[in-house]
Amino acid sequence: MTPETVLTGLLFVSIGVGFAAAILAWRERPEPGATPLVALLAAQSWWAVCIVFRLRAPTVPAKLLWADLAWLGVVSIPLAWLLFALEYTGRDTYVSRGTFAGLAIVPVATVVLAFTTPYHDLLTVHVDTVAGSGVLQVEHGGPWYAVVAGYTYLLGLAGAVAILDLVSSDSLPFRGQAAALLVGVSVPWATNALYLVEALPTAGIDPTPIAFSVSGVAYLGALTQFSLLHTNPAPRKRARQIIFDGMQEGAVVLDTNDYVVDANDYIADALGTPRCDLLGRPGRTVIPEYERLPAEGTLDGYLTIETDTGTRPFDVGVTPVENGRGDTIGRVVTLHDIGRYLRQQQRLEVLNRVLRHNIRTETNVIHGYAEEFGDERAADIIKERALRIDAIGQKGRDAVELFQDARNGERARRLDDLLDTCIAAIYEANPAISIEREYDAADVDAAVSDLLEPVLENLLENAVRHGTHDSPTVRVGVERDETRVHVTITDDGPGINDTELAVLEDGTESALRHGSGLGLWIVKWGTEMMGGDVSFAESDPHGTAVTVSVPILATDDA
């Protein structure tokens, strides 16, 4: 078996594998990257086909013709590879007609120079036939050949860099696809490099097309084993950009030198500056009061930005950006418009003042006029209702204060101290009651949110109010596990009616279904704000047991 026969057989293997992979890739159109991959495999196969015909050609002119035709495949491979890598990895914004036209200049010029070789030495220096084998040896040593080599390796490297980004992907299929693609491009690349430095004894024949058999197998493996093109990473980059640009808060990305490297549309609109004009500028010229920004975390207070629509307040957070080694390579500054929140807070403060002053004033007037009534029973009813109105107003103020405390941030507090405070307060208001503590020191040795205080105060008050006699008994029990404490308040009253509980479960009131007051709403809202839950059960022999379960906070914070 002659070397020429062996070479031809290897080329046919390369052609067959490449053709099979091209068919599979063709079937995946119009998936991102499918068309360029078909072009890449077709160009590889064409190069191998031309070498086969070149080996079989009986005359030197015929061999030269096939050598020239091979350039159509040679120069198409790097272009198709780069276009595939860009589309496949979601960088299709770079794949435009202008980009394609610019990248095609070198391939087109190379093909023209190949077919005009008799008139210059830019691509081919000389041609001869290897004695005894009839193989055409073409020495490519012209200046343009160096341009083609540089172009090929530059585009190959650019595409490989884009693919490398997926090697560290969390998705196993994407890692497998990336590995197969890198094998598919690196083997012919290395083979061609060895050929160029004359490290392979190939009698003047470029062995790169033979290496395409390895590429074809790698691409086939990617298509069949790792769902190349069928499971495509292209949307990931675009989706992240859509999310970044569509965020309902501003985002500015800074490098380690505090220059703006990216910004979303929201902050560009807020600043009244086109996004492109923000990029590359120092952060201190983009973000007002830049010196107030923390290196990490949340800004104390809020940032005010003057816009075309007036002054807008923003909550600001700073998050470091780290590379795979844990080194900080930049920061993301997020700005959340809190104008609506501040306006709502202002309304709540006004409501609080109204509830504190106006309702109390009016109830005092009602109470005073009731003293003038001759009918003692009617006067007592009026006084009772006036006191209830005042109590409702107080609950409204308590609810407003609960919301304000939650917005200002929870603080950790020891559970034993919190329970002592709540029990002392209810004793002071109701000296005749009896409170039984059904817990020991270990049960209450934990830190909880200070929002639990108004919750327990309302539960204790509710238990006392619904007791069956003038000196009701209230039981306070505490259990805990590794992450939560469970505080149970049990009364000896008639129990909470089903309508009241149904309203709490629905989370809203209506004209036909409503609760008797705000106390249980404060319990529900406060518990939810702490990330806990509340449950109701009947106690034996009568009464209600209300259990509030809330997370345990770090003891160091207490």
C-alpha positions as CSV (number, residue, x, y, z in Angstrom):
1,M,0.0,0.0,0.0
2,T,1.5,3.3,-1.1
3,P,1.6,6.4,1.0
4,E,-0.7,8.1,-1.5
5,T,-3.3,5.3,-1.0
6,V,-3.1,5.7,2.8
7,L,-3.4,9.4,2.5
8,T,-6.4,9.1,0.2
9,G,-8.1,6.7,2.6
10,L,-7.6,9.0,5.5
11,L,-9.0,11.9,3.5
12,F,-12.1,9.9,2.6
13,V,-12.6,9.2,6.3
14,S,-12.4,12.9,7.0
15,I,-14.8,13.7,4.2
16,G,-17.3,11.1,5.4
17,V,-17.3,12.2,9.0
18,G,-17.5,15.9,8.1
19,F,-20.4,15.2,5.7
20,A,-22.3,13.3,8.4
21,A,-21.8,16.0,10.9
22,A,-22.9,18.7,8.4
23,I,-26.1,16.8,7.7
24,L,-26.9,16.7,11.5
25,A,-26.1,20.4,11.8
26,W,-28.2,21.2,8.8
27,R,-31.2,19.6,10.4
28,E,-30.9,22.0,13.4
29,R,-31.4,25.1,11.4
30,P,-32.4,27.8,12.2
31,E,-31.0,27.3,15.7
32,P,-28.2,29.9,16.5
33,G,-24.9,28.7,15.1
34,A,-26.3,26.0,12.8
35,T,-25.7,27.7,9.5
36,P,-22.1,28.7,10.2
37,L,-21.4,25.2,11.5
38,V,-22.7,23.7,8.3
39,A,-20.5,26.1,6.4
40,L,-17.5,25.2,8.6
41,L,-17.9,21.4,8.0
42,A,-18.6,21.9,4.3
43,A,-15.4,24.0,4.0
44,Q,-13.4,21.3,5.8
45,S,-14.8,18.6,3.5
46,W,-14.2,20.7,0.4
47,W,-10.5,21.1,1.3
48,A,-10.2,17.4,1.8
49,V,-12.0,16.7,-1.5
50,C,-9.7,19.0,-3.4
51,I,-6.6,17.2,-2.0
52,V,-8.0,13.9,-3.1
53,F,-8.6,15.2,-6.7
54,R,-5.2,16.9,-6.6
55,L,-3.5,13.5,-5.8
56,R,-5.4,11.8,-8.5
57,A,-4.9,14.5,-11.2
58,P,-2.8,13.2,-14.1
59,T,-1.1,16.5,-15.0
60,V,0.6,19.4,-13.3
61,P,-1.9,22.0,-14.5
62,A,-4.8,19.8,-13.2
63,K,-3.0,19.5,-9.9
64,L,-2.5,23.3,-9.7
65,L,-6.2,23.8,-10.5
66,W,-7.3,21.7,-7.5
67,A,-4.7,23.4,-5.3
68,D,-6.2,26.7,-6.2
69,L,-9.8,25.5,-5.7
70,A,-8.8,24.2,-2.2
71,W,-8.3,27.8,-1.1
72,L,-12.1,28.3,-1.2
73,G,-12.3,25.9,1.7
74,V,-9.1,27.0,3.4
75,V,-10.1,30.6,3.9
76,S,-13.8,29.9,4.6
77,I,-13.0,27.8,7.7
78,P,-11.7,30.5,10.1
79,L,-14.6,32.9,9.0
80,A,-17.2,30.2,9.5
81,W,-15.7,29.1,12.9
82,L,-15.8,32.7,14.3
83,L,-19.3,33.3,13.1
84,F,-20.4,30.0,14.6
85,A,-18.7,30.8,17.9
86,L,-20.3,34.2,18.1
87,E,-23.8,33.0,17.3
88,Y,-23.6,29.9,19.5
89,T,-22.5,31.8,22.6
90,G,-25.1,34.5,22.2
91,R,-22.8,37.2,20.8
92,D,-24.8,37.6,17.6
93,T,-24.9,41.4,17.9
94,Y,-21.4,41.2,16.4
95,V,-22.7,39.1,13.5
96,S,-23.8,41.8,11.1
97,R,-23.5,42.4,7.4
98,G,-20.8,45.0,8.0
99,T,-18.8,42.6,10.2
100,F,-19.2,39.8,7.6
101,A,-18.1,42.1,4.8
102,G,-15.0,43.2,6.7
103,L,-14.0,39.7,7.7
104,A,-14.5,38.4,4.2
105,I,-11.9,40.8,2.7
106,V,-9.0,38.5,3.4
107,P,-10.7,35.3,2.1
108,V,-11.8,37.0,-1.1
109,A,-8.4,38.5,-1.7
110,T,-6.8,35.2,-1.1
111,V,-8.9,33.3,-3.6
112,V,-8.3,36.0,-6.2
113,L,-4.5,35.8,-5.6
114,A,-4.6,32.0,-5.8
115,F,-6.2,32.0,-9.3
116,T,-3.8,34.7,-10.5
117,T,-0.6,33.0,-9.2
118,P,1.1,32.9,-12.6
119,Y,1.2,36.7,-12.5
120,H,2.8,37.2,-9.1
121,D,4.6,35.6,-6.1
122,L,2.4,37.0,-3.3
123,L,0.9,33.6,-2.4
124,T,3.0,30.9,-4.1
125,V,6.7,31.1,-4.6
126,H,7.3,28.0,-6.7
127,V,5.7,24.7,-7.7
128,D,7.3,21.3,-8.4
129,T,6.6,17.6,-8.3
130,V,8.1,15.2,-5.8
131,A,10.2,12.7,-7.6
132,G,8.9,9.1,-7.8
133,S,5.5,9.9,-6.3
134,G,3.9,12.3,-8.7
135,V,2.7,14.4,-5.7
136,L,2.5,18.1,-6.5
137,Q,4.5,20.1,-3.9
138,V,3.5,23.8,-3.6
139,E,5.7,26.0,-1.5
140,H,3.7,28.9,0.0
141,G,6.2,31.4,1.0
142,G,4.8,34.7,-0.3
143,P,4.0,37.7,1.9
144,W,0.3,37.2,1.5
145,Y,0.6,33.7,2.9
146,A,1.7,35.2,6.2
147,V,-1.4,37.4,6.1
148,V,-3.6,34.4,5.6
149,A,-1.9,32.4,8.4
150,G,-2.3,35.3,10.8
151,Y,-5.9,35.8,9.8
152,T,-6.6,32.1,10.3
153,Y,-5.1,31.9,13.7
154,L,-6.5,35.2,14.9
155,L,-10.1,34.2,14.0
156,G,-9.5,30.7,15.4
157,L,-8.3,32.2,18.7
158,A,-11.2,34.7,18.9
159,G,-13.7,31.9,18.4
160,A,-12.0,29.7,21.0
161,V,-12.0,32.4,23.6
162,A,-15.8,32.8,23.1
163,I,-16.3,29.1,23.5
164,L,-14.0,28.9,26.6
165,D,-16.5,30.9,28.6
166,L,-18.7,27.8,28.6
167,V,-16.2,25.4,30.0
168,S,-16.9,26.6,33.5
169,S,-20.7,26.6,32.9
170,D,-22.9,25.1,35.6
171,S,-24.7,23.1,32.8
172,L,-23.1,19.7,32.0
173,P,-24.3,19.7,28.4
174,F,-22.8,23.1,27.8
175,R,-19.5,22.0,29.3
176,G,-19.5,18.9,27.1
177,Q,-20.3,20.9,24.0
178,A,-17.6,23.4,24.7
179,A,-15.0,20.7,25.3
180,A,-15.9,18.9,22.1
181,L,-15.8,22.1,20.1
182,L,-12.4,23.1,21.4
183,V,-11.0,19.6,20.6
184,G,-12.5,20.0,17.1
185,V,-10.7,23.3,16.5
186,S,-7.5,22.7,18.3
187,V,-6.4,19.4,16.6
188,P,-6.4,20.8,13.0
189,W,-5.0,24.0,14.4
190,A,-2.0,22.2,16.0
191,T,-1.6,20.0,12.9
192,N,-1.4,23.0,10.7
193,A,1.1,24.7,13.0
194,L,3.4,21.7,12.9
195,Y,3.1,21.6,9.2
196,L,4.1,25.2,8.9
197,V,7.2,24.7,10.9
198,E,8.0,21.7,8.8
199,A,7.8,19.3,11.8
200,L,5.7,16.8,9.8
201,P,7.2,14.7,6.9
202,T,4.2,15.1,4.5
203,A,6.0,15.6,1.2
204,G,4.5,19.1,0.8
205,I,0.9,18.0,1.4
206,D,-0.8,20.0,4.2
207,P,-2.1,17.3,6.6
208,T,-4.7,19.6,8.1
209,P,-7.6,18.0,6.2
210,I,-6.7,14.6,7.7
211,A,-7.0,16.1,11.1
212,F,-10.5,17.2,10.2
213,S,-11.5,13.6,10.7
214,V,-10.8,14.2,14.4
215,S,-12.7,17.4,14.3
216,G,-15.6,15.7,12.6
217,V,-15.8,13.0,15.3
218,A,-15.7,15.7,18.0
219,Y,-18.5,17.7,16.3
220,L,-20.5,14.5,15.8
221,G,-20.0,13.7,19.5
222,A,-21.2,17.2,20.5
223,L,-24.2,16.9,18.2
224,T,-25.3,13.5,19.3
225,Q,-24.1,13.2,22.9
226,F,-24.3,16.7,24.2
227,S,-27.2,18.0,22.1
228,L,-25.1,20.7,20.3
229,L,-27.5,23.3,18.7
230,H,-30.5,21.4,20.1
231,T,-29.6,22.6,23.7
232,N,-28.2,26.0,23.0
233,P,-26.6,28.5,25.3
234,A,-27.2,31.5,22.9
235,P,-30.2,32.9,24.8
236,R,-28.4,33.0,28.1
237,K,-26.3,36.1,27.3
238,R,-29.1,37.9,25.6
239,A,-31.5,37.0,28.4
240,R,-29.2,38.4,31.1
241,Q,-28.8,41.6,29.1
242,I,-32.6,41.9,28.8
243,I,-33.0,41.4,32.6
244,F,-30.2,43.9,33.2
245,D,-31.7,46.5,30.9
246,G,-35.3,45.8,32.0
247,M,-34.6,46.1,35.8
248,Q,-37.0,48.4,37.6
249,E,-34.0,50.0,39.3
250,G,-30.8,51.6,38.1
251,A,-27.6,49.6,37.8
252,V,-24.1,50.9,37.1
253,V,-21.1,48.6,36.7
254,L,-17.7,50.0,37.7
255,D,-14.2,48.6,37.2
256,T,-11.5,48.6,39.8
257,N,-10.5,52.1,38.8
258,D,-14.2,53.3,39.3
259,Y,-14.8,53.9,35.6
260,V,-18.3,53.0,34.3
261,V,-18.1,49.9,32.1
262,D,-21.9,49.2,31.9
263,A,-25.1,50.8,32.8
264,N,-28.8,49.9,32.2
265,D,-31.5,51.9,30.5
266,Y,-33.2,52.7,33.8
267,I,-30.3,54.8,35.2
268,A,-29.7,56.4,31.8
269,D,-33.3,57.6,31.7
270,A,-33.1,58.8,35.4
271,L,-29.9,60.7,34.7
272,G,-31.2,62.1,31.4
273,T,-28.0,60.9,29.7
274,P,-27.8,58.4,26.8
275,R,-26.4,55.1,27.9
276,C,-23.5,55.3,25.5
277,D,-22.4,58.6,27.0
278,L,-22.1,57.1,30.4
279,L,-19.7,54.3,29.4
280,G,-16.1,55.1,30.0
281,R,-16.7,58.0,32.4
282,P,-15.4,58.1,36.0
283,G,-18.1,57.0,38.4
284,R,-18.0,60.2,40.4
285,T,-19.1,62.2,37.3
286,V,-22.1,59.9,36.8
287,I,-23.4,59.2,40.3
288,P,-24.1,62.3,42.5
289,E,-22.5,62.3,46.0
290,Y,-20.2,59.5,44.9
291,E,-18.0,59.9,47.9
292,R,-20.9,58.7,50.1
293,L,-21.0,55.3,48.5
294,P,-19.8,52.5,50.7
295,A,-17.2,50.0,49.4
296,E,-19.9,47.3,50.0
297,G,-23.4,47.2,51.4
298,T,-26.2,49.8,51.6
299,L,-25.8,53.6,51.7
300,D,-26.8,55.1,55.0
301,G,-29.8,57.3,54.1
302,Y,-30.8,57.9,50.5
303,L,-29.3,59.6,47.4
304,T,-31.0,62.5,45.7
305,I,-30.7,62.9,41.9
306,E,-32.0,65.9,40.0
307,T,-33.9,64.7,36.9
308,D,-36.0,66.4,34.2
309,T,-39.1,65.5,36.2
310,G,-37.8,66.8,39.5
311,T,-35.9,65.5,42.5
312,R,-35.9,61.7,42.9
313,P,-34.6,59.9,46.0
314,F,-32.8,56.5,45.6
315,D,-31.9,53.7,47.9
316,V,-28.3,52.7,47.0
317,G,-26.6,49.3,47.3
318,V,-23.0,48.4,46.3
319,T,-22.1,44.8,45.5
320,P,-18.5,43.7,44.7
321,V,-17.9,41.7,41.5
322,E,-15.3,38.9,42.0
323,N,-13.6,36.6,39.5
324,G,-13.1,32.9,39.9
325,R,-10.1,33.4,42.3
326,G,-12.1,35.6,44.6
327,D,-10.4,38.8,43.6
328,T,-12.5,41.9,43.3
329,I,-12.7,43.1,39.7
330,G,-15.4,45.7,40.0
331,R,-18.6,46.8,41.7
332,V,-22.3,47.0,40.8
333,V,-24.1,50.0,42.1
334,T,-27.9,49.6,42.2
335,L,-30.2,52.6,42.7
336,H,-33.8,51.9,43.7
337,D,-36.3,54.8,43.4
338,I,-38.0,55.2,46.8
339,G,-40.0,58.2,46.0
340,R,-43.3,56.3,46.2
341,Y,-42.2,54.7,49.5
342,L,-41.4,58.1,51.0
343,R,-44.7,59.5,49.9
344,Q,-46.5,56.5,51.4
345,Q,-44.6,57.0,54.6
346,Q,-45.6,60.6,54.7
347,R,-49.2,59.6,54.3
348,L,-49.0,57.1,57.1
349,E,-47.5,59.7,59.4
350,V,-50.3,62.1,58.6
351,L,-52.8,59.2,59.2
352,N,-51.0,58.5,62.5
353,R,-51.4,62.1,63.6
354,V,-55.1,62.1,62.6
355,L,-55.7,58.9,64.5
356,R,-53.8,60.2,67.5
357,H,-55.5,63.7,67.7
358,N,-58.8,63.8,65.8
359,I,-60.3,60.6,67.0
360,R,-59.3,61.1,70.6
361,T,-60.6,64.6,70.5
362,E,-64.0,63.5,69.1
363,T,-64.3,60.7,71.6
364,N,-63.6,63.1,74.5
365,V,-66.4,65.3,73.2
366,I,-68.8,62.3,72.9
367,H,-67.8,61.2,76.4
368,G,-68.4,64.7,77.8
369,Y,-71.9,65.1,76.3
370,A,-72.8,61.6,77.5
371,E,-72.5,62.9,81.1
372,E,-75.4,65.2,80.4
373,F,-77.8,62.4,79.5
374,G,-80.6,61.7,81.9
375,D,-80.9,58.1,80.8
376,E,-78.0,56.4,82.7
377,R,-78.1,53.3,80.6
378,A,-77.9,55.2,77.3
379,A,-75.1,57.3,78.7
380,D,-73.1,54.2,79.6
381,I,-73.5,52.8,76.1
382,I,-72.3,56.0,74.5
383,K,-69.3,56.1,76.9
384,E,-68.5,52.5,76.0
385,R,-68.7,53.1,72.3
386,A,-66.6,56.3,72.6
387,L,-63.9,54.2,74.4
388,R,-64.1,51.6,71.7
389,I,-63.6,54.3,69.0
390,D,-60.5,55.5,71.0
391,A,-59.2,52.0,71.2
392,I,-59.6,51.5,67.5
393,G,-57.7,54.7,66.9
394,Q,-54.9,53.4,69.2
395,K,-54.8,50.1,67.3
396,G,-54.5,52.1,64.1
397,R,-51.5,54.0,65.5
398,D,-50.0,50.7,66.7
399,A,-50.3,49.3,63.1
400,V,-48.7,52.4,61.6
401,E,-45.8,52.1,64.1
402,L,-45.4,48.4,63.3
403,F,-45.0,49.2,59.6
404,Q,-42.5,52.0,60.3
405,D,-40.5,49.7,62.6
406,A,-40.4,47.0,59.9
407,R,-39.2,49.5,57.3
408,N,-36.5,50.8,59.6
409,G,-35.2,47.3,60.0
410,E,-35.7,44.6,62.6
411,R,-33.5,44.5,65.7
412,A,-32.7,41.3,67.7
413,R,-33.9,41.1,71.2
414,R,-33.7,38.4,73.9
415,L,-37.0,36.5,74.2
416,D,-37.0,36.3,78.0
417,D,-36.6,40.1,78.2
418,L,-39.4,40.7,75.6
419,L,-41.8,38.4,77.4
420,D,-41.1,40.0,80.8
421,T,-41.9,43.4,79.2
422,C,-45.1,42.3,77.6
423,I,-46.4,40.5,80.7
424,A,-45.5,43.5,83.0
425,A,-47.4,45.8,80.7
426,I,-50.6,43.6,80.7
427,Y,-50.4,43.2,84.5
428,E,-50.2,47.0,84.9
429,A,-53.3,47.5,82.8
430,N,-55.2,44.5,84.4
431,P,-54.0,43.9,87.9
432,A,-56.7,41.2,88.6
433,I,-55.6,38.8,85.9
434,S,-53.6,35.6,86.5
435,I,-50.8,34.7,84.1
436,E,-49.2,31.3,84.2
437,R,-45.7,30.9,82.6
438,E,-45.3,27.5,81.1
439,Y,-41.7,27.6,80.1
440,D,-38.3,27.5,81.7
441,A,-35.1,29.5,81.2
442,A,-33.7,27.3,78.5
443,D,-36.9,27.7,76.3
444,V,-36.5,31.5,76.2
445,D,-32.8,31.7,75.9
446,A,-32.9,32.9,72.3
447,A,-32.9,36.1,70.3
448,V,-35.9,37.1,68.2
449,S,-37.1,40.1,66.2
450,D,-38.3,43.1,68.3
451,L,-41.4,43.1,66.1
452,L,-42.6,40.2,68.2
453,E,-43.4,42.6,71.1
454,P,-46.5,44.3,69.6
455,V,-47.6,40.9,68.4
456,L,-47.5,39.4,71.9
457,E,-49.0,42.5,73.5
458,N,-52.0,42.2,71.3
459,L,-52.4,38.5,71.9
460,L,-52.2,39.0,75.7
461,E,-54.6,41.9,75.5
462,N,-57.0,39.9,73.4
463,A,-56.8,36.9,75.8
464,V,-57.6,39.2,78.8
465,R,-60.5,40.9,77.1
466,H,-62.2,37.7,76.1
467,G,-61.8,36.0,79.5
468,T,-65.0,34.5,81.0
469,H,-64.8,36.4,84.3
470,D,-63.3,39.5,85.9
471,S,-60.1,37.7,86.8
472,P,-59.2,35.6,83.7
473,T,-56.3,33.2,83.5
474,V,-53.9,33.5,80.6
475,R,-51.2,30.8,80.0
476,V,-48.0,31.6,78.2
477,G,-46.0,28.7,76.8
478,V,-42.8,28.6,74.8
479,E,-41.2,25.8,72.8
480,R,-38.2,26.0,70.5
481,D,-36.2,24.0,68.0
482,E,-33.0,24.7,66.2
483,T,-34.3,27.5,64.0
484,R,-37.6,28.7,65.5
485,V,-39.4,29.6,68.8
486,H,-43.1,28.9,69.2
487,V,-44.9,31.1,71.7
488,T,-48.5,30.0,72.6
489,I,-51.0,32.3,74.4
490,T,-54.0,30.5,75.8
491,D,-57.1,32.1,77.2
492,D,-60.2,30.7,79.0
493,G,-62.7,32.6,77.0
494,P,-65.4,31.5,74.5
495,G,-62.9,31.3,71.6
496,I,-62.5,33.3,68.4
497,N,-65.4,32.9,66.0
498,D,-65.0,31.3,62.6
499,T,-65.8,34.5,60.7
500,E,-62.9,36.3,62.4
501,L,-60.5,33.5,61.5
502,A,-61.7,33.3,57.9
503,V,-61.1,37.0,57.4
504,L,-57.5,36.6,58.6
505,E,-56.9,33.6,56.3
506,D,-58.2,35.5,53.3
507,G,-56.0,38.4,54.1
508,T,-58.6,41.0,53.4
509,E,-61.9,42.4,54.6
510,S,-65.1,43.1,52.7
511,A,-68.5,44.7,53.4
512,L,-70.0,41.3,54.3
513,R,-67.0,39.7,56.0
514,H,-64.9,41.7,58.4
515,G,-63.1,41.3,61.7
516,S,-63.9,43.0,65.0
517,G,-60.8,45.2,65.1
518,L,-57.2,45.7,64.2
519,G,-55.6,43.6,67.1
520,L,-55.5,40.3,65.2
521,W,-54.5,42.0,62.0
522,I,-51.4,43.4,63.9
523,V,-50.6,39.9,65.0
524,K,-50.9,38.5,61.5
525,W,-49.0,41.4,59.8
526,G,-46.2,41.5,62.4
527,T,-45.7,37.7,62.3
528,E,-45.5,37.8,58.5
529,M,-42.9,40.6,58.6
530,M,-40.7,38.4,60.8
531,G,-40.9,35.5,58.4
532,G,-43.1,33.5,60.8
533,D,-46.6,32.1,60.9
534,V,-49.5,32.2,63.3
535,S,-52.0,29.4,64.1
536,F,-55.2,29.2,66.1
537,A,-56.6,26.2,68.0
538,E,-59.2,25.4,70.6
539,S,-58.0,24.9,74.1
540,D,-59.3,22.4,76.7
541,P,-61.9,22.7,78.1
542,H,-62.7,26.0,76.4
543,G,-60.9,29.1,75.0
544,T,-58.4,29.7,72.3
545,A,-54.7,28.9,71.9
546,V,-52.8,31.1,69.5
547,T,-49.3,30.0,68.5
548,V,-46.8,32.4,67.0
549,S,-43.7,30.8,65.4
550,V,-40.8,33.1,64.4
551,P,-37.2,32.5,63.4
552,I,-34.4,32.6,66.0
553,L,-31.9,35.3,65.2
554,A,-28.1,35.3,65.9
555,T,-27.5,35.7,69.6
556,D,-24.6,38.1,68.9
557,D,-27.2,40.6,67.6
558,A,-29.2,40.5,70.7
